[in-house]
Amino acid sequence: DLENPAPSAPSATREASDLAYILYTSGSTGKPKGVMLSHGNAAAFIDWCSDVFKANEDDRFSSHAPFHFDLSILDIYVSLKHGATLVIVEEALGKEPARLAPWIAEKKLTAWYSAPSVLSLLAQFGKLEQYDYSSLRLVLFAGEVFPIKYLKLLKSLWPHPKYFNLYGPTETNVCTFYEVPRVIPESQSEAVPIGKACPYCQPLVVDEFGAEVSRGAEGELCIAGPSVLQGYWDLPENTAKAFLPGRQMRWYRTGDIVRELADDNYKFLGRRDRMIKKRGYRIELGEIEAALYRHPSIKEAAVLAFPDDDGVPIKAFTSTRDGSKLSMIELKKFCSENLPLYMVPDLFCCLESLPKTSTDKIDYQKLKGMR
């Protein structure tokens, strides 16, 4: 009541285990689920961000992610904790690199955080060399693999900031991180690793039966610790399936296949549900996408399998930088030169642009409907 305000603010005591907010998964591969996260979940992540990114009151953080997307937690609460400025990015701006590029310079942002798709567009079409980005000190990306050719291009245009690959599903927020080196070797053709576990997380890599694998072997990454979700809103069966059974600790199953490298970094190999068998060969569809991104004309790529009675045909969806359509012959030839023959897609579909979710990820659900 503005006319009769309360004499004092109401007192509120919160426990770390109390529910703080519900975030929704992106829905790129199915119906979004409400992820219940506590005050303790948020505090573990925000305290770590403060330590690693050295946030201060002079910082100007972008706020590009929708508030139901976990990227927004860093933007909002790190800014609040340190009295920094939070600069709201108009939704349409993220899809228009020619407008976004000068806007970032004009607002003198010190930290940018988004999905790689936005940064890839900026690198290709933002004409970044025309503007002054001397205030920008952090470029953070998460949510999907950053095609290495676009990361290299962006670093050549924005050479001064520190770059971090932040990995983690909504259910754990960021659980591993990797600081990209100042210079990426010209010969590097694979995406950068997802890095080492954050100090508040415990990682475990398991096989299909839930047993821990030896170091260097492939397996599903599971995470325990204070950042792990309480459960899914009103979905007790989904909550039960999300954790490794028969263990004392609550190990969340990310569904992501990784391998621990010799330097203790984790390499992301693909989604458990994006691995298929075709003619006896195991195929990770993300590997085909990575190969397509090496084509100089391709802007976006997504690959899906459509099992039927005759086998498992693989279909690649692409868009090009200049809007032209690449022929099936050219794409088949390129793939056969960059992939084993059993991984070459059977079908190709060239689109003006690939559909996106509300969080700027490629919308695989919509692509499934374009069989």
C-alpha positions in Angstrom: 0.0 0.0 0.0 1.8 3.1 -1.2 -0.4 5.5 0.8 0.2 3.6 4.1 3.6 2.0 3.9 4.7 -0.5 6.5 6.9 1.0 9.3 9.6 -1.5 8.7 10.6 -4.2 6.2 9.2 -7.7 7.0 11.7 -10.1 8.5 12.5 -13.2 6.5 14.9 -15.9 7.4 15.9 -18.4 4.7 17.7 -21.7 5.0 20.2 -22.8 2.4 17.8 -25.7 1.5 14.8 -23.5 0.9 13.6 -23.3 -2.7 14.8 -20.1 -4.3 13.5 -20.3 -7.9 12.4 -22.7 -10.6 14.2 -22.7 -14.0 13.0 -24.5 -17.0 15.1 -26.7 -19.3 15.4 -25.4 -22.8 13.1 -28.0 -24.4 15.3 -28.5 -27.4 14.9 -32.2 -27.1 11.5 -32.6 -25.3 9.0 -30.9 -23.0 10.7 -28.4 -20.6 10.8 -29.5 -17.0 10.8 -27.2 -14.0 14.2 -27.5 -12.2 13.9 -26.6 -8.4 17.0 -24.9 -7.1 17.7 -23.7 -3.6 19.3 -20.7 -2.1 22.3 -22.9 -1.4 22.5 -24.0 -5.0 22.7 -20.3 -6.1 25.1 -19.2 -3.4 27.7 -21.9 -4.3 27.7 -20.8 -7.9 27.7 -17.0 -7.2 30.5 -17.2 -4.6 32.6 -19.1 -7.1 31.9 -16.6 -9.9 32.9 -13.8 -7.6 36.2 -15.4 -6.9 37.1 -16.5 -10.5 35.9 -13.5 -12.4 36.9 -10.8 -9.9 33.6 -8.9 -10.3 33.5 -5.4 -8.8 31.3 -2.3 -8.7 32.8 -0.9 -11.9 31.7 -3.9 -14.0 29.0 -3.7 -16.6 27.4 -7.2 -17.2 25.2 -8.0 -20.2 21.8 -9.5 -19.4 21.1 -11.4 -22.6 19.5 -14.6 -21.4 15.8 -15.0 -20.6 15.2 -15.2 -16.9 14.0 -18.8 -17.1 17.4 -19.8 -18.5 20.2 -20.6 -16.1 22.7 -18.2 -17.8 20.7 -15.4 -16.2 21.7 -16.4 -12.7 25.3 -15.3 -13.2 24.3 -12.0 -14.8 21.7 -11.0 -12.2 23.2 -12.2 -8.9 26.9 -11.5 -9.5 25.9 -7.9 -10.4 23.7 -7.6 -7.3 26.4 -9.0 -5.0 29.0 -6.5 -6.2 26.9 -3.5 -7.0 27.8 -3.8 -10.6 25.7 -2.5 -13.5 23.4 -5.0 -15.3 22.7 -3.9 -18.9 19.5 -5.5 -20.4 20.0 -6.7 -23.9 16.8 -6.3 -26.0 15.7 -9.8 -27.2 15.8 -9.0 -30.9 19.3 -7.5 -30.6 20.9 -10.8 -30.0 19.7 -12.0 -33.4 21.0 -8.9 -35.2 24.8 -8.8 -35.1 25.1 -5.6 -37.2 23.1 -3.8 -34.4 24.5 -5.7 -31.4 28.2 -5.1 -32.2 28.1 -1.3 -31.9 25.7 -1.5 -29.0 28.2 -3.6 -26.9 30.8 -0.9 -27.6 28.5 2.0 -26.8 27.4 0.5 -23.5 31.0 -0.2 -22.6 30.3 -3.7 -21.3 33.0 -5.4 -19.3 31.5 -8.9 -19.3 29.5 -10.7 -21.9 27.8 -14.1 -21.3 25.7 -15.9 -23.8 25.3 -19.1 -25.9 28.0 -19.5 -28.6 25.4 -19.0 -31.4 25.2 -15.3 -30.6 29.0 -14.9 -30.5 29.4 -16.9 -33.7 27.0 -14.4 -35.5 28.9 -11.5 -34.0 32.2 -12.8 -35.3 30.9 -13.4 -38.8 28.6 -10.4 -39.3 29.3 -7.8 -36.6 32.2 -6.0 -38.3 33.8 -5.9 -34.8 37.0 -4.3 -36.1 35.1 -1.1 -36.6 34.4 -0.5 -32.9 36.2 0.1 -29.6 35.9 -2.8 -27.1 38.7 -1.8 -24.7 36.4 -2.1 -21.7 35.5 -5.7 -22.4 37.5 -8.0 -20.1 35.4 -11.2 -20.0 33.7 -13.3 -22.7 31.8 -16.2 -21.2 29.9 -18.8 -23.2 27.8 -21.8 -22.3 24.9 -23.9 -23.4 26.3 -25.6 -26.5 29.5 -26.4 -28.3 31.3 -23.3 -29.8 32.5 -24.3 -33.3 36.2 -23.8 -33.2 36.4 -21.8 -36.4 34.1 -19.2 -35.0 35.9 -19.1 -31.6 39.2 -18.5 -33.4 37.6 -15.8 -35.5 36.1 -14.1 -32.5 39.4 -14.2 -30.6 41.2 -12.6 -33.6 38.7 -9.7 -33.5 38.4 -9.5 -29.7 42.0 -10.5 -28.6 42.1 -8.8 -25.2 39.3 -10.3 -23.0 39.6 -13.6 -21.1 37.5 -16.3 -22.6 35.8 -19.0 -20.5 33.8 -22.1 -21.6 31.3 -22.7 -18.8 29.7 -26.1 -18.9 26.8 -27.5 -16.9 23.1 -28.4 -17.3 20.4 -26.4 -15.7 20.2 -29.0 -13.0 23.7 -28.2 -11.7 24.4 -24.8 -13.2 28.1 -24.5 -14.1 30.0 -27.6 -12.9 33.1 -27.4 -15.1 35.0 -24.5 -16.6 37.8 -23.9 -19.0 39.8 -20.8 -19.6 40.6 -20.6 -23.3 44.3 -20.0 -24.0 45.3 -16.6 -25.5 46.4 -18.4 -28.7 44.5 -21.4 -30.1 46.8 -23.4 -32.3 46.0 -22.9 -36.0 46.0 -26.7 -36.4 43.3 -27.3 -33.7 40.1 -28.5 -35.4 38.2 -29.7 -32.3 36.2 -27.7 -29.9 37.9 -26.6 -26.7 37.4 -28.9 -23.6 34.7 -28.2 -21.0 37.5 -28.0 -18.5 37.9 -29.0 -14.8 35.3 -29.4 -12.1 34.4 -26.3 -10.1 35.5 -26.6 -6.5 31.9 -27.0 -5.2 31.2 -30.0 -7.5 32.3 -33.6 -7.4 32.6 -35.3 -10.8 32.1 -39.0 -11.5 32.3 -40.7 -14.9 30.4 -43.9 -15.2 29.6 -46.6 -17.8 26.1 -47.6 -18.9 25.7 -49.7 -15.8 26.6 -46.9 -13.4 30.1 -48.2 -12.5 33.0 -45.8 -12.4 35.2 -46.0 -15.5 39.0 -45.8 -15.5 40.6 -42.4 -16.1 40.7 -41.7 -19.9 37.8 -43.9 -20.7 34.5 -42.6 -22.1 31.5 -42.4 -19.9 28.6 -40.4 -18.6 29.5 -37.4 -16.4 27.6 -37.3 -13.1 27.8 -34.5 -10.6 27.3 -34.3 -6.8 27.5 -31.3 -4.5 25.7 -28.2 -3.3 24.8 -26.9 -6.8 22.7 -30.0 -7.7 19.0 -29.5 -8.1 16.4 -30.5 -5.4 14.3 -32.2 -8.1 11.8 -31.5 -10.9 8.6 -29.6 -10.0 5.7 -32.0 -9.7 7.6 -34.8 -11.5 8.8 -37.3 -8.9 9.4 -40.1 -11.4 11.6 -37.9 -13.5 13.5 -36.8 -10.3 14.1 -40.4 -9.3 15.5 -41.2 -12.8 17.8 -38.2 -12.8 20.1 -39.7 -10.2 22.4 -42.7 -10.1 20.6 -45.5 -8.2 22.0 -47.4 -5.2 24.5 -44.7 -4.1 24.6 -42.8 -0.8 25.4 -39.5 -2.5 23.0 -37.8 -4.9 24.8 -38.1 -8.2 23.0 -36.2 -10.9 23.3 -37.9 -14.4 24.0 -35.2 -16.9 23.4 -37.4 -20.0 26.7 -36.1 -21.4 29.5 -38.4 -22.5 32.9 -37.2 -21.6 36.5 -38.3 -21.3 39.1 -37.1 -18.8 42.2 -35.9 -20.5 45.8 -36.2 -19.3 45.8 -32.6 -18.1 42.7 -33.2 -15.9 40.3 -31.4 -18.3 37.2 -33.1 -19.5 36.4 -33.4 -23.1 32.8 -33.3 -24.2 32.1 -36.1 -26.6 28.3 -35.8 -27.1 24.9 -36.5 -25.6 24.0 -40.0 -24.5 20.7 -39.7 -26.4 22.6 -38.4 -29.5 24.6 -41.6 -30.1 23.2 -44.1 -32.5 24.2 -47.4 -34.0 24.2 -47.7 -37.8 25.4 -50.8 -39.7 27.1 -51.9 -36.5 29.0 -48.6 -36.1 28.5 -46.3 -33.1 28.0 -42.7 -34.4 27.9 -39.5 -32.3 25.8 -37.1 -34.3 27.7 -34.1 -32.9 30.9 -35.3 -34.7 29.1 -35.0 -38.0 28.0 -31.5 -37.0 31.6 -30.5 -36.1 32.8 -31.7 -39.5 30.1 -29.7 -41.3 31.1 -26.6 -39.4 34.6 -26.9 -41.0 33.0 -26.1 -44.4 33.9 -22.5 -45.1 30.4 -21.6 -46.3 28.4 -23.2 -43.5 27.0 -20.9 -40.8 24.9 -23.5 -38.8 24.6 -27.3 -38.8 22.4 -29.8 -37.0 22.3 -33.5 -37.6 19.5 -36.0 -36.7 18.8 -39.7 -37.2 15.4 -40.9 -38.3 15.2 -44.6 -37.6 12.7 -46.5 -39.8 12.1 -50.1 -41.0 14.9 -49.8 -43.6 17.6 -48.6 -41.2 18.8 -45.4 -39.6 19.0 -42.6 -42.2 21.0 -39.6 -41.1 19.8 -36.1 -42.2 21.9 -32.9 -42.0 20.3 -29.5 -41.8 22.5 -26.5 -42.7 22.4 -22.8 -43.4 25.1 -20.8 -45.1 26.8 -17.5 -44.4 25.6 -15.8 -47.6 22.2 -17.5 -47.8 23.1 -19.7 -50.8 22.2 -23.3 -51.1 25.0 -25.9 -51.2 24.3 -28.9 -53.5 24.0 -32.4 -52.0 26.9 -33.5 -54.2 29.2 -30.9 -52.8 28.1 -31.6 -49.2 28.5 -35.4 -49.6 31.9 -34.9 -51.1 33.0 -32.6 -48.3 31.7 -35.0 -45.6 33.4 -38.0 -47.3 36.7 -36.1 -47.1 36.3 -35.2 -43.5 34.4 -38.3 -42.0 34.5 -42.0 -42.2 32.1 -43.1 -45.0 29.6 -44.7 -42.5 29.1 -41.3 -40.9 28.3 -39.4 -44.1 24.7 -38.2 -43.9 22.2 -39.8 -46.2 20.1 -36.6 -46.7 20.8 -32.9 -46.6 18.4 -30.0 -46.1 19.6 -26.4 -46.6 17.6 -23.7 -44.8 17.8 -20.0 -44.6 18.4 -20.3 -40.9 17.9 -23.1 -38.4 15.1 -22.8 -35.8 16.0 -21.7 -32.3 14.6 -22.2 -28.9 13.9 -19.2 -26.6 17.4 -19.6 -25.2 19.0 -19.3 -28.7 19.9 -23.0 -29.0 19.2 -24.9 -32.2 15.6 -26.4 -31.8 16.0 -30.1 -32.5 12.4 -30.7 -31.8 11.3 -28.5 -34.6 13.8 -30.1 -36.9 12.4 -33.5 -36.1 9.1 -32.3 -37.5 10.9 -31.6 -40.8 11.6 -35.2 -41.6 
